[in-house]
Amino acid sequence: ILNVEQSPQSLHVQEGDSTNFTCSFPSSNFYALHWYRWETAKSPEALFVMTLNGDEKKKGRISATLNTKEGYSYLYIKGSQPEDSATYLCAFLGSNFGNEKLTFGTGTRLTIIP
Amino acid sequence: NAGVTQTPKFRILKIGQSMTLQCAQDMNHNYMYWYRQDPGMGLKLIYYSVGAGITDKGEVPNGYNVSRSTTEDFPLRLELAAPSQTSVYFCASSYRGQLTNEKLFFGSGTQLSVL
């Protein structure tokens, strides 16, 4: 059973502040790490798919880094806005050359306080 | 494109009833997936399909059945609903499989309660 953990479970941030949270995953047999944003009553939407150690991806005020050797990824949000309120999911894909499927973390629920 | 469409959005079932959760995508995706999301847990894969006529079990298939008669549709059937099947269900799709690093496209979910 693969262990994918996200911390913290929930987070309240003042509007305008920056924040970050973590996804931890197995450091062996890494293939890819996905980040999704899930707003309440909407479909989860992909933010990033990361594959290379040291990778950094950016989409507007949101960015992510990847460390496959130590098994973690950080998601950063700069200058938080109310529309950033959502649950952020990470998902790990290993490469055991079998029938690999994504293993999802439990998510970090972010609430932006106006 | 509508993307991935799931119906219904909400449903309450009595124990032992059956129902079908509908999922359709209009992106010509080959791969389709059903997940369930339980409180405090990550999304768990129930069943998936790599193309029309081909389905396979995921991590938590017991109590569910699927079919894939067309590329567009991937319904999930609950035959004898049990309280343990109370969950939020998500359908997802991608053009190629997950080992191609393609992102998943999700439906908006079905909140199912079995009482």
Boltz contact constraints between the chains, C-beta under 6 A:
constraints:
  - contact:
      token1: [A, 32]
      token2: [B, 101]
      max_distance: 6.0
  - contact:
      token1: [A, 42]
      token2: [B, 108]
      max_distance: 6.0
  - contact:
      token1: [A, 43]
      token2: [B, 106]
      max_distance: 6.0
  - contact:
      token1: [A, 43]
      token2: [B, 107]
      max_distance: 6.0
  - contact:
      token1: [A, 43]
      token2: [B, 108]
      max_distance: 6.0
  - contact:
      token1: [A, 44]
      token2: [B, 106]
      max_distance: 6.0
  - contact:
      token1: [A, 46]
      token2: [B, 103]
      max_distance: 6.0
  - contact:
      token1: [A, 49]
      token2: [B, 101]
      max_distance: 6.0
  - contact:
      token1: [A, 49]
      token2: [B, 103]
      max_distance: 6.0
  - contact:
      token1: [A, 51]
      token2: [B, 101]
      max_distance: 6.0
  - contact:
      token1: [A, 93]
      token2: [B, 98]
      max_distance: 6.0
  - contact:
      token1: [A, 100]
      token2: [B, 99]
      max_distance: 6.0
  - contact:
      token1: [A, 101]
      token2: [B, 45]
      max_distance: 6.0
  - contact:
      token1: [A, 102]
      token2: [B, 98]
      max_distance: 6.0
  - contact:
      token1: [A, 104]
      token2: [B, 42]
      max_distance: 6.0
  - contact:
      token1: [A, 104]
      token2: [B, 43]
      max_distance: 6.0
  - contact:
      token1: [A, 105]
      token2: [B, 42]
      max_distance: 6.0
  - contact:
      token1: [A, 106]
      token2: [B, 42]
      max_distance: 6.0
